[in-house]
Amino acid sequence: MRPRLKGAQSTVGVFNARPDDPFYQDVLDSADNTLQRRDAYTEVRRYANYILLALGVVALVGWWRSGRRE
């Protein structure tokens, strides 16, 4: 039987890896389990939006210039 946890630790989900799983066992043993900020991917989303905006501008300029060459 698993020991009962108290306080904030009781809400943390525990993942019990199967010991006979050869594919994921090495990865699970060496995995980093530190918590990340909830907004850790905000910067990634912002830069992805900048790239999409730049690609959209390039597409619009290309579309506008292709119509002028007729």
KATAPE-V671581 format. One record per residue. RES is the residue in one small letter. SS is DSSP state (h for helix, s for strand, l for the rest). PSI is psi in whole degrees, -180 to 180 (none if undefined). D_LAST is the distance of its C-alpha to the last C-alpha in whole Angstrom. Layout:
res={RES & RES}
ss={SS & SS}
psi={PSI & PSI}
d_last={D_LAST & D_LAST}
This chain:
res={m & r & p & r & l & k & g & a & q & s & t & v & g & v & f & n & a & r & p & d & d & p & f & y & q & d & v & l & d & s & a & d & n & t & l & q & r & r & d & a & y & t & e & v & r & r & y & a & n & y & i & l & l & a & l & g & v & v & a & l & v & g & w & w & r & s & g & r & r & e}
ss={l & l & l & l & l & l & h & h & h & h & h & l & l & l & l & l & l & l & l & l & l & l & l & l & h & h & h & h & h & h & l & l & l & l & l & l & l & l & l & l & l & h & h & h & h & h & h & h & h & h & h & h & h & h & h & h & h & h & h & h & h & h & h & h & h & h & h & h & l & l}
psi={141 & 138 & 146 & 131 & 150 & 157 & -143 & -24 & -22 & -20 & -8 & 128 & 139 & 129 & 118 & 109 & 145 & 130 & -16 & 14 & 100 & -23 & -47 & -8 & -45 & -39 & -42 & -35 & -33 & 6 & 146 & 124 & 26 & 146 & 146 & 160 & 152 & -27 & 32 & -28 & 14 & -43 & -38 & -44 & -40 & -47 & -34 & -38 & -37 & -42 & -43 & -39 & -43 & -41 & -37 & -41 & -43 & -41 & -41 & -41 & -43 & -40 & -41 & -41 & -30 & -28 & -21 & -13 & 5 & none}
d_last={78 & 76 & 77 & 76 & 74 & 75 & 72 & 69 & 69 & 70 & 66 & 65 & 63 & 65 & 63 & 66 & 64 & 66 & 68 & 67 & 63 & 63 & 59 & 59 & 62 & 61 & 58 & 60 & 63 & 61 & 59 & 58 & 60 & 59 & 58 & 54 & 53 & 52 & 49 & 48 & 45 & 44 & 42 & 41 & 39 & 38 & 36 & 35 & 33 & 32 & 30 & 28 & 27 & 26 & 24 & 23 & 21 & 20 & 18 & 17 & 16 & 14 & 12 & 11 & 10 & 8 & 6 & 6 & 4 & 0}
